[in-house]
Amino acid sequence: MSKVLVAGGGAAGMFGAVAAAKKGHEVWLFEKNERLGKKLFITGKGRCNLTNACDMETLFASVTSNSKFLYSSFYGYTNQDVIRFFEELGVKTKTERGGRVFPESDHSSDVIRALEREMKRLGVRVFLGTRVERVLTKDGVFCGLEVMEAADHAGGKADNRKSREECKRNDKNGREDGGRIVRVSGDACMIATGGLSYPLTGSTGDGYRLAGECGHSIVPCMPSLVPVEVKESWVSSLMGLSLRNVTASVYQGKKVLYQELGEMLFTHYGVSGPLIISASSYVGKKLKEKELRLEIDLKPGLDADQLDKRLLRDFEENHNRQFKNALGKLFPSKLIPVMVELSGIDPEKKVNVISREERQRFAGLIKHLVMTVTGLRGFDEAIITRGGVKTKEVDPGTMESKYVKGLYFAGEVLDVDALTGGFNLQIAWSTGFAAGSSIPL
């Protein structure tokens, strides 16, 4: 039996701890927050999109960074294994549109509690309010951690204020925030501290520093699955407007980087919503190379001829109306003034005198509402982080470091990310399981 130390009490860390404990290891888990699964709690708008029930081909296709690295871990612990695991722990699941799997209760807290119960049953010791400060190695082999302890070292819900005061009085390494540095020996360590997204949940990049100090390369991090900023000023006038069944396409010159049908939302700074959040996965690095163009097809179900006939019919029904008052059946009311302005057609013009050329130009606008992408929103709004520990430096079958024996990685700290729909949590479960179950007895 080995003593396994886990840094991070999120999805990957808890799952890795369970896997290691099931194998027979003594497991200690350190979480710097006052409770476990803080980011997991808000996942899927608080409903926790556990995984996706798609086939394996779709699963791999939904990974946008280093999908080949995940081959062993995905097949080692599949999406069906995840569903079965939680069902056996009493968390009934349901599958919704797009294969998204949620707890039947729609409460992420049920998922967290199930993991907590399982860790307790397996004897995992949990230390809350305890941040991992340093990974200790000797001759290229992991030997322990330095942790800053700000809560009762026995774990559980201690009186943090009292604990801090005791640390100040009793430990010469006491700090202003009341913590103390403690060395903990161990035979193996799993770094599962998350990325940089939603920093208020504790994701502040600690794992990158720890990995870097052990000699690992860190692929530069950027926000991903995040709203997009655009140049056009008219966008702010549409703030709050949601559009369904539209197609969003992102272009770099003539090259299509992304194209999908779905729902989007206008904001004061640009655009958001499921379509745009997914598009951001393909935008980040490209923005540094060349200006990108976002095009929205407002009527993807109609080709050019069909749309022209639709316009003719609508204009015929409103033949004595001004152009600005004849578009009620085509667009939401909030969008009409913007479309009129962008069309270049006099808003006071009667539709029965609009020329064929003007009508066709207007149809082109409907099929190609263009915006210029200028940037992504920050980590505060990002669902995940793109970048992290370089995958070439990690064994894809075991998640063990190729530089430090006994050091493992799991979850968002790695340079792997995917689209929305439960795929990123599947990465957390699969890599956590691979790491935890690979540690030798």
N, C-alpha and C positions, 0 to 999 in steps of 0.2 A: 504493500500500500504506500502510495506517495502522498505528500502533503501538497495540495494544489491551491495556489492563491489566485483569486480572480479579481481583476481591477475593473470595476464597473458593474452596476446593478440594473442595467437595462435589459432589453430583450435578449441580445446575444450573450451577455454575461450570465443572466439567470439560467438560460437554456444550457449554456456550457457548463455551469455549476451542477445542474441536474445530471447532465450526461456523465460528468466526471464522478459524481457521487454514486450514480448507479453502477459504475464500473468498480466501485469499492474504495475510491480515494477519500482521504480526509480533505474536505474543501472549506476554505475560508474565503468569503466574498466581501470586498470593500467597496462601499458606495459613499461618495462625498455628500450626497443629498440626505435630507432627513427621512426620506422614504424611497422605496424601490420603484423602478418603472415610471419615473416622472415624465419622460418623453412618450413612453408607451401609452400613458394615460390619455394624452391628447391626440394620439394617432387616429386617423380616420374620423376627425371631428368628434373624438371622444367615444367612437363606436368600435375602434380597433379593427382595421382591415387585416385580419390575421395572415392571409395568404391569398393565392388565386388558384381556382380549381381547374385551370387550363391544362392542356397536354404539355409534355416536356419541351416540344419544339417551340411552342409559344412562350414558355417560361424563359428559355434561353434567348429568344428573340426580343424579349422585353428588358433584358439587361443591356444597358447602354455603355458600360465600361468593363472590359476584361471578362466577357462572358465565358471564354474558354477556361479561365482560371477556376470557375465554379463548377466545372463538369463533375468532378469527383464528389464534391460536397452536395450538389443538388441530387445526384443519383444516390448518394449515401444516406440522405434524409430528404425525401421528396415532399411536395405539397400535400400529398395524401397522407403521408406519415404525420405531418403537422396536424392535420384535421383529426386524425385518429388519436393522437396524443392528447389533445385538449378535450375531445369527446370522452376519453377514458378518465379524465380528471373532473368530469362533470360539467364541462363547458359545452353546451349544445351549440351547434353552428348552423348557419344558413348561407346559401349561395345566392348572390344577387347579380344584377346586370353586369356583364363583362367578366363573369367568373369570380367576382369579389366575394371572399368568405368573411363573414362577421360572426361574432357571438350572437346567438338567438336573442339574447337579452338587450343587445345594442349597448352594452356597458363594457368599456375597456377595463374597468376595475375588476370584473369577473376573471379576466385573463391574468391580471397581475396577482390577484388573490390565489388563483389556482397554482401559479408558479411558486408563490410564497409557501403555500401549504406543502407542495411537493418537495421543496428544498428543506423545509422543517422535518418532513417525514424521513428524508434521507440523511438528516443530520448535518446539513450545511450550516456553518456558522456565519452569520451576517453581521457586519460591522457598519452601522450607519454613521453619517457625519465624519467619515474617515477617508481622506484623500491620499491616493498613492503619489508620493513625491519622487521616488527614484527606484529604478530596477537595479538590483545588485547582482553582479556576475563575478565569476572567478575562472580565469583561463577559458573564457568563451562558454561557460556553463552557468545557467541561472542558479542563484543560491538564496535569494531573498528579496524583500522589498523594504524600503523606508516609507512609512505612512505617517501622515499628520493626523493625529487622533484628536477629535474635538467632541467625542461622545464616549459614553461608557464602553470600555474595551471589551466588555462581555456581550456587546451587541444589544439589540432590542431598543425599546423606547425609554431611554434614560432621561434624567433631568439634565438637559444640556448645559444650563447655566451653572449648576452645581459642579458638573463634570469639568467644565472649563476652569472654574476657580481652583479645583483640586489640582488640575494639570499645572496651573501657574505656580501654586505653592510647592508642589512636589517634584517638578521636573526642571532641571537647569536649562533645558532646551525650550522652555515655554515661550510662546509667541504672543504678540499683542492681541490676537484674536482668540487667545485662550487655548490654542492647540499645542501639541507636543509631538516631536518626532520619535517614532518607535520603529525599531528594526524587527522584522518578522522573517524568520527563516522558512524556506520552502524548497520543494523538489522541482516544481513546475509553476509556471505563471501564465495566465491568459489575460491579455490586454483587450478589453472590450469596453472602452471608455466613450465610444461614439465619435461623432465628428464635431462640426462647428455650428450646425443648424440648430435653431431654437436655443440660443445660449442660456436663456433663463431657466431651462430645464437642467442645466449643468453641463451641457455639451460645449466645452470651451477649448477643445483641442489638446487636452492633457496627454492623450495617447500618442499624438504625433511627437511631442517632446520626449516622452519616454522611449519611443521607438528610435528616434534620432540619436538619443544618447547611447543607444545600444548599437549604433552603426548603420541603421536603416535609412534608406532614401525616402523622402516624403514627396510624392507628386503634388505640386502646388494645388491648394484647395480653392474651390469656388462654390458659391451657392448653386443648388440644382433643385429642380421641381419648385420653381419660384416664379412669381409674377414678373412681367416684362415691362420695361419702360420704352416709350416711343417718342419721336420728335414732334409729331403733329399736334398743334395746340387745340384743334377741334375735339380731340379725344376727351378732354376734361369735361366738356359740356355734356358728354354721354355718361358721366360717372353714375354707377349703380345700375346701368342698363345691362340686362342679361340677354344673350341671344342663343337660341337652341337650334340644333340641326343646321349648323353652318360648317363650312370647311375652312380650316386655317392652313395656309401653306407658308413655309419660310424658305426664302431663296437667298443664295449667295451668288450674285450674278444670275446666270441662267440655271444654276444647279439647285435642285430641290433638296433641301436638308430635312424637311419634315412636311407631312401632309396628312391631315386627319379630319374626320367629321365628328362634331360634338357640340359642346356648350362652352361659351366664353362670357367674360364679364368685362365691362369698361370701368376704369378707375380714374382717379384724378391725375395719375402719373403715366397711365398706359393701359395695359390689358392683363386680365387674369382669368381664372376659371380653369376647369379640367383640360381643355384643349391647349391653352397657353402654358399651363404648368408642365404638361408633357413636352411641349415644344421646347421649353427652356433647357431640357437635357441635351438638345442638339445645337443649342445656340452659344453657350458659354465660351468655349475656346475659339469658335469661329468669329466672334465679335472682335477679337483682337487682330484678326487678319484683314477683314473687309466689312464694309457696311452691309447689313442684312435687311432684306425686305420682307415684310409680313403682308400677305394678301388674304382677305376674307371673301369667300364666295357666299353671299347672302342667300342665294337660291340654288344650292347645289343639285337639287332634284330636277332642274330645268336646264336643257342645253340652250344654245344661242337662239335657235329658231323658236323653241317653245317659249322662251322668255319674251321674245319679240311679240309673239301672238298674245301672251298674257298682258303685256303692256298695251297693245292695241285694244284688247277687250276692256281693260280698266279705263283707258282714255275714252273709249266710246261711251262707257257708262257715265262718264263725268265730262262729256264733251264741252259743256258750257262753263265748267269750273276752271279756276286758276290752277296752274301746275302745283302750287304749294298745297292746295286743298284736294288734290286728286289721288293722293298716294296712301290713303288710310288703310287699304286692303293689302298693301305691299309691305309696309314696315310698321314697327311700333311707333307711336306718336313722337317719342323723344328723338328718334333717329331721323324723322322726316326733314326738319330744318337743315341738318347736316348734309343729307343726301341732296337736297335742293341746292345748297350752296356749292357743293363739290361738283355738281352736274354742269354748272355754268349756264343753265337755262334760267331765264328771267322768271322768278317765282310768281309774278303777276300774269304771266303769259297764259292764255287759254290753251287747254290741251289740244283743242281741235285745230290749232295752227302750229303745233310743234312739228318740226320737219322730221323726215325719216332719219336724216343724219343725226339730229339731236337725240332722237329716240334710241338709236343704236349706240350712240356714245353713252347715254344713260344706262343702257343695258350692260355695257362694258364696265361701268362703275359698279353696278350691282354684283357682277361676277368677279370683280377685281377691286375691292375696297382696300387701298394700299396704305400701309403705315411703315415708317422707318424705325427699326429696332436700334435703340441707342445703348441699352444696358439691361442688366438684371437687377432685381431688388436684392437686398442684403441677406445675411445669414439669419437675421431676426425673423424673416418671413419664409425662409427656405425650409422645405420638408426634409431634404437630405443634403449631404455634402458630396461634391464630386472631388476626387483626389484622395490622398492618404498614403498609407504605407504601400510601397511599390510591390506589386504582386509577384514580380520575378524573384524577389528576395524571400518569398514565403513558399513552403511546400504546399501545393494545392490539395494534396490528399490528406494531410494532417493539420494544416495551418501552423506548422512549426516554423520558427525563424530559421533561415539558412545560415545565420550568423551566430546565434546564441542558442545552444542546446537547452531545451526545457522551456523556451519562451514561445508562446503561441499568440495568435491574433484572431479576433472574430468580430464580425459586424461592420459598422460604418467606418471604423478606424482604417479599414483596408480601402484601397483604390478600386472599389466596385460600387456601382449604383445602377438603378433600374427605373423604369417608368412607374407611375402610380398604379394602384390596383392590387396591392398586397405583395408585390414582388420584392420590395426592399426588406420587408419583414421576413420573407422567405430566405433572403440572403442571411439575415441575422440568425434565424433558427438553424439553417443548414451549416453555416460556418461555425456557430457555437457548438453544435453537435459534433462536427468533425474535430474541432479542437479538444473538447472535453473527453470524447471517447477514444482519442488517439494517444492520450498521455499514458505511458507505460506504468504498470504496477511496480 
